[in-house]
Amino acid sequence: MMQLRKFPKLVAFIMLGLLTSWIVSCSDGKVNTNNQPAASGTAKIEFWTMQLQPKFTNYFQSLIANFESQNPGIKVNWVDVPWTAMENKILTAVSAKTPPDVVNLNPDFASQLAGRNAWLDLDTKVPTADRSVYLPNIWKAGTLNGKSFGLPWYLTTKLTIYNTDLLKQAGINQPPNTYAQLAQQAQQIKDKTGKYAFFATFVPQDSAEVLQSLVQMGVTLVDAEGKAAFNTPQGKAAFQYWVDLYRKGLLPKEALTQGHRHAIDLYQSGETAFLASGPESLQNIATNAPKIAQASAIAPQLTGDTGKKNVAVMNIVIPRETKQPDAAVKFALFVTNNENQLAFAKAANVLPSTTQALADSYFKDVPANASTVEKARVVSAQQLQQAEVLTPPLKDIKKLQKAIYENLQAAMLGEKNVDQAVVDAAKEWDNR
């Protein structure tokens, strides 16, 4: 659930999503005005990250010092921007043609600006040998219309966190692997315990989890020309799945009004059996609800008949208006190389996007007495073999989500049937 924007512990969760925000003290990033070469011939570049101070201040200071020692002709000015301010700041900077040189964004928002030709075309700047170090499916998240606009950085995959006590009360031995199994268990849990199995949000501006579930169920969202492609038997079946759950009372009514944050609250209060979230949430649950944490275990991410798993990606982009494209590319490749990705993944409890870093034993081996958090790291890493960014890189992806979610809501409330909801959602997207 994860939308990218909700990396717990790293970014203030949106996307729901995804999860609990950190309240951190961040510097007030200002528009870059010093990216011209200094009189000495030194190239000065500005690097913007999203809400990574103060937790990772030492990491980035050391990383930049190492880079500058290896590249004495380049100086890096690091600016950490609060999550809530990043979109406005980068939009303003790009529009004014005074952007930073290297920027940390998520693919959804970065692709919106890629559609406006805001980023440097990396196909002309990054050699094939350098591109080959990244996981192929993850590299695709930084492409639009066949052009590469972003370097992959750190990743998270959702898991199914479940309450073993509630499952035991419901007479369930194993958590679900698929959405079909989830529907069966949801009814059993409601009948035996009076509780809900899980919570999913249909708020258009919030998590893309339901949108991703459609793809996992075999739905194609848009075709090669960008037109709606979900008015199909698979699309209608996926719409019907969510409508049936709601109409049967197996989803909380606030699924239509509350965001993903509510999913965490319900799980921590013992009102739901399952939570789709990243491993980082286990730490928050342990802090906020120790008894629930003690009863919690983890299982792989839910999927549909396709077997696809979603991954949330953070990437690095370089504005087309940078005055230092070569230095910016060199630094972006340094930040995302094998060695530095592995170090950051360990520091931040995330996953790397390079093949070599992911092959490290840290993501494969845990002791017999490993904690739930350690086990979650291994399960998350294993999922990357089937993982991809399930939502297509569209500059207006949120409009697609809005069309689908609003029509799903109408069908849930009985205002239209499923067939009409699918037709209307497709028309809304195509006529936007």
C-alpha positions in Angstrom: 0.0 0.0 0.0 1.8 1.4 -0.6 1.9 4.2 -2.4 5.3 5.5 -2.4 4.6 8.6 -0.8 3.9 6.7 2.3 7.2 5.2 3.2 6.9 5.0 7.0 10.0 6.3 8.7 11.2 8.0 5.5 8.4 10.2 4.3 5.3 11.7 5.7 2.8 9.2 4.6 0.5 10.1 2.1 -0.5 7.6 0.3 -2.2 7.0 2.8 0.5 5.7 1.5 0.9 3.9 3.3 1.4 4.8 6.7 2.6 6.7 9.8 4.3 10.0 9.2 7.4 11.1 11.0 7.4 14.5 12.5 10.9 15.7 11.8 12.8 18.9 11.8 13.7 19.8 8.3 15.7 22.6 6.7 13.9 25.2 4.7 15.0 24.3 1.2 15.3 27.3 -1.0 15.3 27.6 -4.8 18.7 26.9 -6.2 20.7 30.0 -7.0 24.2 28.7 -6.8 24.4 26.0 -9.5 26.7 28.0 -11.6 30.4 27.1 -11.6 32.4 28.9 -9.0 35.3 31.1 -10.1 37.7 28.3 -9.4 36.0 26.1 -11.9 34.3 24.0 -9.3 30.8 22.8 -10.3 28.2 23.4 -7.6 25.1 21.2 -7.5 22.1 21.3 -5.2 20.6 18.0 -4.0 17.0 17.9 -2.7 15.7 15.0 -0.6 12.3 14.5 1.0 12.1 14.6 4.8 15.2 12.6 5.6 16.6 14.9 8.3 17.5 14.6 11.0 17.4 10.8 11.1 19.8 10.5 8.2 21.9 13.6 8.5 25.1 11.8 9.3 24.6 9.3 6.5 24.2 12.0 3.8 27.0 14.2 5.2 29.4 11.2 5.0 28.1 10.3 1.5 28.6 13.8 0.2 32.0 14.1 1.8 33.1 10.8 0.1 31.7 11.9 -3.3 33.5 15.3 -3.1 36.8 13.6 -2.1 36.5 11.4 -5.2 35.4 14.3 -7.4 37.3 17.4 -6.3 35.8 19.5 -9.1 32.2 19.1 -7.7 30.6 20.5 -4.6 27.2 19.4 -3.3 24.8 21.4 -1.3 22.2 19.2 0.3 18.7 20.6 1.1 16.1 18.5 2.8 12.5 19.5 2.1 9.4 18.5 4.1 7.2 16.1 2.3 4.2 18.4 2.3 6.3 21.2 0.7 8.1 19.3 -2.0 5.6 19.3 -4.7 5.0 23.1 -4.5 8.7 23.8 -4.2 9.8 21.8 -7.1 6.9 23.0 -9.3 7.9 26.6 -8.5 11.6 26.0 -9.2 11.0 24.1 -12.4 8.6 26.8 -13.7 11.0 29.5 -12.8 13.8 27.6 -14.5 15.9 27.7 -11.3 15.6 24.1 -10.2 18.0 22.1 -8.0 20.3 19.8 -9.9 19.3 16.4 -8.3 16.0 15.7 -6.8 14.5 12.8 -4.7 10.9 12.2 -5.9 8.4 9.3 -6.2 7.5 8.1 -9.7 3.9 9.2 -9.6 4.7 12.8 -9.1 7.9 12.7 -11.1 6.0 11.3 -14.1 3.6 14.2 -14.0 6.5 16.6 -14.6 8.1 14.2 -17.0 5.0 14.7 -19.1 5.9 18.4 -19.2 9.5 17.6 -20.3 10.9 18.8 -17.0 13.6 16.2 -16.5 16.8 15.4 -18.3 16.6 12.4 -20.7 18.7 9.8 -19.0 18.9 7.6 -22.0 21.4 10.0 -23.5 23.4 10.4 -20.2 23.5 7.0 -18.5 25.4 4.3 -20.3 23.9 0.8 -20.7 26.5 -0.6 -18.3 25.3 1.8 -15.6 21.7 1.1 -16.2 22.2 -2.7 -16.0 23.0 -2.6 -12.3 19.3 -1.8 -11.4 16.5 -4.2 -11.2 14.9 -4.2 -14.7 11.3 -4.0 -13.4 12.1 -1.1 -11.1 13.9 0.9 -13.8 10.6 0.9 -15.7 9.1 3.0 -13.0 11.3 5.9 -14.1 10.2 5.8 -17.7 7.5 7.6 -19.6 6.6 7.2 -23.3 9.7 5.1 -23.8 12.1 7.6 -22.3 14.0 7.3 -19.0 13.6 10.2 -16.6 14.6 8.8 -13.2 17.2 6.6 -11.5 15.7 4.0 -9.1 16.7 4.5 -5.4 15.1 2.9 -2.4 12.1 0.6 -2.4 9.5 -0.9 -0.1 7.0 -3.7 -0.6 3.9 -4.2 1.4 3.3 -7.3 3.6 0.2 -8.7 5.2 0.5 -8.1 8.9 -2.0 -10.2 10.7 -3.5 -10.7 14.2 -3.0 -14.3 15.2 -5.4 -14.0 18.1 -8.3 -12.9 15.8 -7.6 -15.6 13.3 -7.6 -18.2 16.0 -10.9 -16.9 17.3 -12.3 -17.2 13.7 -11.0 -20.7 13.3 -8.5 -19.7 10.6 -5.1 -21.4 10.4 -3.4 -19.4 7.7 -3.7 -15.9 6.4 -4.9 -15.3 2.9 -2.6 -15.3 -0.1 -5.1 -13.9 -2.6 -8.0 -11.5 -2.7 -10.4 -14.4 -3.3 -9.2 -16.0 -0.1 -9.5 -12.7 1.7 -13.1 -12.4 0.8 -13.8 -15.9 2.2 -12.0 -15.2 5.4 -13.6 -11.7 5.7 -17.0 -13.4 6.0 -15.7 -16.0 8.5 -14.0 -13.4 10.7 -17.2 -11.2 10.7 -19.4 -14.2 11.6 -17.1 -15.6 14.3 -15.8 -12.4 15.9 -17.9 -9.5 14.8 -14.7 -7.8 13.6 -13.7 -6.7 10.1 -10.9 -8.6 8.3 -9.4 -5.4 6.9 -9.8 -1.8 5.7 -9.2 -0.4 2.3 -9.8 3.2 1.3 -11.8 4.5 -1.7 -10.9 8.1 -1.1 -9.8 9.4 -4.5 -6.9 11.5 -3.2 -5.5 8.8 -0.9 -3.9 5.4 -1.3 -3.7 3.6 -4.7 -4.0 0.2 -3.0 -7.4 -0.6 -4.6 -6.2 0.7 -8.0 -3.2 -1.7 -7.7 -5.5 -4.5 -6.7 -7.3 -4.3 -10.1 -4.0 -4.9 -11.9 -3.3 -7.8 -9.6 -6.7 -9.2 -10.6 -5.8 -9.1 -14.3 -7.2 -5.7 -15.3 -5.4 -3.5 -17.8 -6.0 0.1 -16.8 -5.0 1.9 -20.0 -4.0 0.8 -23.4 -0.9 1.8 -25.5 -2.6 5.0 -26.5 -3.5 5.9 -23.0 -7.2 5.2 -23.4 -9.2 3.3 -20.7 -8.8 -0.4 -21.1 -10.7 -1.7 -18.0 -14.2 -1.9 -19.6 -13.7 -5.7 -19.9 -15.0 -8.8 -18.1 -11.9 -8.6 -15.9 -12.6 -5.0 -15.0 -16.2 -5.6 -14.2 -15.3 -8.6 -12.1 -12.8 -6.5 -10.1 -15.3 -3.7 -9.6 -17.9 -6.4 -8.5 -15.4 -7.8 -6.0 -15.1 -4.6 -4.0 -18.8 -3.7 -4.4 -19.8 -7.1 -3.0 -17.5 -6.8 0.0 -19.0 -3.4 0.9 -22.6 -4.4 0.3 -22.2 -7.5 2.5 -20.9 -5.4 5.3 -17.4 -6.8 5.2 -15.8 -3.4 4.7 -16.2 -0.6 7.3 -18.5 2.2 6.0 -15.8 4.7 6.5 -13.9 3.1 3.6 -15.6 5.8 1.5 -14.5 8.7 3.7 -11.3 7.8 5.6 -7.8 7.3 4.2 -5.2 4.6 4.7 -4.2 6.0 8.1 -7.5 4.7 9.4 -6.4 1.1 8.4 -3.5 1.4 10.8 -5.7 2.8 13.6 -8.2 0.0 13.2 -5.5 -2.7 13.3 -3.8 -1.2 16.3 -7.1 -1.1 18.2 -7.7 -4.8 17.4 -10.7 -4.1 15.2 -9.3 -5.7 12.0 -7.3 -8.9 11.5 -5.1 -7.8 8.5 -3.1 -4.7 7.6 -1.4 -4.3 4.3 1.7 -2.3 5.1 5.5 -2.1 5.0 7.8 -3.7 7.6 8.3 -0.3 9.2 4.8 -0.4 10.5 5.8 -3.2 12.9 7.9 -0.8 14.9 5.0 1.7 15.1 2.6 -1.1 16.2 5.0 -2.2 18.9 5.2 1.4 20.2 1.5 2.2 20.0 -0.2 -1.2 20.7 2.2 -3.6 22.4 -0.4 -6.3 22.9 -1.4 -6.2 19.3 2.3 -6.3 18.3 2.8 -9.4 20.4 0.0 -11.2 18.6 1.2 -10.0 15.1 2.8 -12.1 12.4 3.7 -11.4 8.8 2.8 -13.0 5.5 3.5 -12.1 1.8 1.6 -9.4 0.1 -1.9 -10.2 -1.1 -2.3 -10.7 -4.9 -4.7 -11.8 -7.5 -4.6 -14.5 -10.2 -1.7 -12.7 -11.9 0.6 -13.3 -8.9 1.9 -9.7 -9.3 3.2 -7.9 -6.2 3.4 -4.1 -5.9 6.5 -2.1 -5.0 6.8 1.5 -3.9 9.8 3.3 -5.4 11.7 6.4 -4.6 13.8 7.7 -7.4 16.3 10.4 -8.4 15.6 12.9 -11.2 17.7 15.6 -12.8 15.9 18.8 -14.0 16.4 19.5 -17.7 17.3 23.1 -16.8 20.3 22.1 -14.6 23.4 24.0 -15.4 25.6 21.1 -14.4 24.1 18.0 -16.1 27.3 15.9 -16.1 28.1 16.6 -12.5 24.4 15.9 -11.5 24.4 12.6 -13.3 27.6 11.6 -11.7 26.3 12.4 -8.3 22.9 10.7 -8.9 24.8 7.5 -10.0 26.9 7.7 -6.9 23.9 8.0 -4.5 22.3 5.0 -6.1 25.3 2.7 -6.7 25.5 -0.7 -5.1 27.6 0.2 -2.1 25.6 3.3 -1.1 22.3 1.6 -1.7 23.2 -1.2 0.6 24.4 1.1 3.3 21.2 3.3 3.1 18.9 0.2 3.0 20.5 -1.0 6.2 20.3 2.4 7.8 16.7 3.1 6.8 15.2 -0.4 6.9 14.2 -0.3 3.2 15.2 -2.3 0.1 17.8 -1.4 -2.5 17.0 -1.2 -6.2 20.3 -2.7 -7.5 20.7 -6.4 -8.2 24.1 -6.7 -6.4 22.9 -4.9 -3.2 19.8 -6.9 -3.0 21.8 -10.1 -3.3 23.6 -9.3 0.0 23.1 -11.9 2.8 21.4 -9.1 4.9 18.3 -9.6 2.8 18.4 -13.4 2.8 19.6 -14.8 6.1 18.2 -14.2 9.6 18.9 -16.2 12.8 16.5 -18.8 14.0 15.4 -16.5 16.8 14.9 -13.6 14.4 12.4 -10.9 15.3 9.2 -10.3 13.3 10.9 -7.2 11.9 13.9 -9.2 10.7 11.7 -11.8 9.1 9.7 -9.1 7.4 12.9 -7.8 5.8 13.6 -11.2 4.2 10.0 -11.7 3.0 10.0 -8.2 1.5 13.2 -8.8 -0.4 11.9 -12.1 -1.7 8.8 -10.4 -3.1 10.9 -8.1 -5.3 11.4 -11.0 -7.7 7.7 -10.6 -8.7 7.3 -7.0 -7.8 6.7 -4.0 -10.1 5.1 -0.7 -10.0 1.6 -1.7 -10.9 0.1 1.6 -11.8 1.2 2.9 -15.2 3.5 6.0 -15.3 0.9 8.5 -16.4 1.3 12.3 -15.9 -2.3 12.4 -14.6 -2.6 9.0 -12.8 -4.6 10.6 -9.9 -7.3 11.5 -12.4 -7.6 7.8 -13.4 -7.8 6.9 -9.7 -10.4 9.5 -9.1 -12.6 8.3 -12.0 -12.4 4.6 -10.8 -12.8 5.3 -7.1 -15.8 7.7 -7.4 -17.6 5.2 -9.7 -16.8 2.4 -7.4 -18.3 4.4 -4.5 -21.4 5.0 -6.5 -21.8 1.3 -7.1 -21.2 0.5 -3.5 -23.9 2.9 -2.5 -26.4 1.5 -5.0 -26.5 4.6 -7.1 -25.6 2.7 -10.2 -24.9 -0.9 -11.2 -21.3 -2.3 -11.7 -21.6 -2.3 -15.5 -22.6 1.4 -15.6 -19.9 2.3 -13.1 -17.2 0.7 -15.3 -18.6 2.5 -18.4 -18.8 5.8 -16.6 -15.3 5.6 -15.2 -13.9 4.8 -18.6 -15.7 7.7 -20.2 -14.6 10.1 -17.5 -11.0 9.1 -18.1 -11.1 9.2 -21.9 -12.9 12.6 -21.9 -10.8 14.3 -19.3 
